[in-house]
Amino acid sequence: MSPTGFSPTESRAVASLASLYLVRMLGLFMLLPVMSVYARDFPQASPFLIGLALGIYGLAQACLQLPLGMLSDRVGRKPVVIGGQLVFLAGTLVAAFAGSIWGIILGRALQGGGAVASTLMALLADATREQNRSKAMASVGASIGVSFALSLVLGPIVTGWAGLKGLFLAIALLAALGLVLAIWVVPYPVGADRRATAPSRKVLGQVIRDPQLLRLDAGVLVLHFILTASFMAVPRVLVDDLGIPRESHGAIYGWLLGGSFVAMIPLLVFAERRRKVRSVFLAVVGLIAAAMALLCAWTAAAAGYVLPGGWHPGAVAAFAGLAMFFLALNYLEATLPSLMSRATRPDNRGTASGLYSTCQFLGAFMGGAGGGYALQHGGLTAVFGICTALACGWLLLAFGMSGPEYLRSITLSLLPEAPSAEELSASLKALAGVREVLIVSGESLAYVQVDSQFDDTHLLGLPVRTV
C-alpha cells in the first residue's frame, strides 16, 4: 500500500487520469488569454464571432456530457474516452488550419464534442475504492488547477512565438499525448459496477427543487460567464489601453495568479477554522462585483466617458481590479464545488454534480457569446458592466444561502462478534444523526459521518468501539 493509502492499481489510475486531465485542460485553457486579441487577425472576425468561438466549446460540452456518460455505461469507459479524445484532436486540427473565424468556430465545436469529463470521473470512481474516492477526486482537481495557472502563463508565450495556428498545433500535440495516455496508460477496471448514470425523475426533481443547490448552480453559471466574458475584454485592456504587448501578457498573468494564490490560502483557512464559510463566500462574491465595477469605470474613463465627480481611475486602478478579480476567481473556483458536494446526499450527489457541470459549461458558452456581442456593440465598458450587474445579482441571490453543515467523522473498530457489513451498516444508519457509513471489511473498520444530533452513547450495545 502506498503512503497515500492507494493500492498500486489505484495509484496508477489516479496518476494517469490526473495527467490526462492536465494535458487536456492545459490545451483548452491556453486559448483563454489570447483568443480575443489574436483571432481578430482572421478574415470575417468580429468580437461576437470571436466570443462564439471561445464559448461554443461549452455549449457542445453541456449538450453531450450526459449522453456520452450513458454511452459509457453500455460500451465501457475507455472506448468513450478514446473516442472523445480523437474528436477533440480532430477539432483542434480543424481550428489550426482554419482560414477564417468560421473554421475556428467549427473546430472549437468539434473540440467540445469530445465531452468525456463525466466519463473520466466515472472511470476514476470505477478504479478506486469508496474510501479513497475523495482523495482521488482532489488529485484530479489539483491537476486542473495547475493546468489553469500554467495555461495563463504559457498561452501568451506560445502564441507570441508561433501565432494562433502554432498554439492550436501545440494543443494538438497535447491532445495526442492525452490519446496515448488514454489507450496505453489509463487502466481498464475489471468487473466495474456500471450502473446507469441517467438520473431518475425523482432524484432530478429533488435536486431541482433544492434552493441551496440551485443557488450554487446559478453561482457557477454566473462565475463562468464572468470568467469567459472577462477574457474577451481583459487582453484588450492590456493591449489597447495599457499598451502592454500581447507577447508579455504571460508574465502579467503569472504575477496576478501567484499573488492571488498566496492571498487565497489565509481566506480558506479562516473560513473553515472559524466556520465563517458563508460570510467569506459572500464577501468574495462582493469582491468580484467590485472588481468588475472598477474595470468598468476604468474602461469608461479610457473611452472618454465622464465619471461621477470627474474621477478618472489610473493604471493602478486597472491592475487593482485585475488583482481583485483573480483573487475572487481562485477562491470561488475552489469553494463552489466543495459547497455543492457538502449540500448533497450520497443518493443524489451524482445527479447534482451533473447539473452543476452543465450550468458551468453553459456559463462559459453564454459568457463567450454574450461577452463578444457586448464587446461588438458596446465596447469594453459594456462587457464589464454586464459582468458587474450579474455579480451583483449573484450576491443578492447568495444572501439567501445557508452555511455548510459541519459533520464529524468517527472511526470505529469492528469487534469479532460484528455481523455482516450490510447488517452493521443498516444498524449504524438507523442511529439518529448518522449521515454516511463506510465499512472496510478487510481492515475491520467503519468510517461514520455524523451531525450535531449524534451522541456517542448511541453506539452502546453495538459490536464496535471508537478508535
NORRATA-V409351 format. One record per backbone hydrogen bond with DSSP energy under -0.5 kcal/mol. CO is the residue of the C=O (numbers start at 1). NH is the residue of the N-H. Records with the same first field share a line. If there is no record, write none. Layout:
CO=NH + NH
//
This chain:
2=5
6=2
7=11
8=12
9=13
10=14
11=15
12=16
13=17
14=18
15=19
16=20
17=21
18=22
19=23
20=24
21=25
22=26
23=27
24=28
25=29
26=30
28=31
29=32 + 33
31=34 + 35
34=37 + 38
35=39
38=41
39=42
42=45
43=101
46=50
47=51
48=52
49=53
50=54
51=55
52=56
55=58 + 59
56=60
57=61
58=62
59=63
60=64
61=65
64=68
65=69
66=70
67=71
68=72
69=73
70=73 + 74
71=74 + 75
72=76
76=80
77=81
78=82
79=83
80=84
81=85
82=86
83=87
84=88
85=89
86=90
87=91
88=92
89=93
90=94
91=95
92=96
93=97
95=98
99=43
100=103 + 104
101=105
102=106
103=107
104=108
105=109
106=110
107=111
108=112
109=113
110=114
111=114
113=115
114=116
116=120
117=121
118=122
119=123
120=124
121=125
122=126
123=127
124=128
125=128
129=132 + 133
130=133 + 134
132=136
133=137
134=138
135=139
136=140
137=141
138=142
139=143
140=144
141=145
142=146
143=147
144=148
145=149
146=150
147=151
148=152
149=153
150=154
151=155
153=157
154=158
155=159
156=160
157=161
158=162
159=163
162=166
163=167
164=168
165=169
166=170
167=171
168=172
169=173
170=174
171=175
172=176
173=177
174=178
175=179
176=180
177=181
178=182
179=183
180=184 + 185
181=185 + 186
187=189
189=192
192=194
193=195
200=204
201=205
202=206
203=207
204=208
205=209
207=210
209=211
210=214
211=215
212=216
213=217
214=218
215=219
216=220
217=221
218=222
219=223
220=224
221=225
222=226
223=227
224=228
225=229
226=230
227=231
229=232 + 233
230=233 + 234
233=237
234=238
235=239
236=240 + 241
237=241 + 242
238=244
243=245
245=248
246=249
248=251 + 252
249=253
250=254
251=255
252=256
253=257
254=258
255=259
256=260
257=261
258=262
259=263
260=264
261=265
262=266
263=267
264=268
265=269
266=270
267=271
268=272
269=273
270=274
271=276 + 277
272=275
276=280
277=281
278=282
279=283
280=284
281=285
282=286
283=287
284=288
285=289
286=290
287=291
288=292
289=293
290=294
291=295
292=296
293=297
294=298
295=299
296=300
297=301
298=302
299=303
300=305
301=304
305=307
307=310
308=311
311=307
314=317 + 318
315=319
316=320
317=321
318=322
319=323
320=324
321=325
322=326
323=327
324=328
325=329
326=330
327=331
328=332
329=333
330=334
331=335
332=336
333=337
334=338
335=339
336=340
337=341
338=342
339=343
341=344
345=348 + 349
348=352
349=353
350=354
351=355
352=356
353=357
354=358
355=359
356=360
357=361
358=362
359=363
360=364
361=365
362=366
363=367
364=368
365=369
366=370
367=371
368=372
369=373
370=374
371=375
372=376
373=377
374=378 + 379
375=379
378=382
379=382 + 383
380=384
381=385
382=386
383=387
384=388
385=389
386=390
387=391
388=392
389=393
390=394
391=395
392=396
393=397
394=398
395=399
397=400
398=401
405=407
408=450
410=412 + 448
411=467
412=446
413=465
415=418
420=424
421=425
422=426
423=427
424=428
425=429
426=430
428=431
431=434
433=451
436=449
438=440 + 447
439=441
440=443 + 444 + 445
441=444
444=414
445=440
446=412 + 448
447=438
448=410
449=435 + 436
450=408
451=454
455=458
456=459
457=460
459=462
462=464
463=415
465=413
//
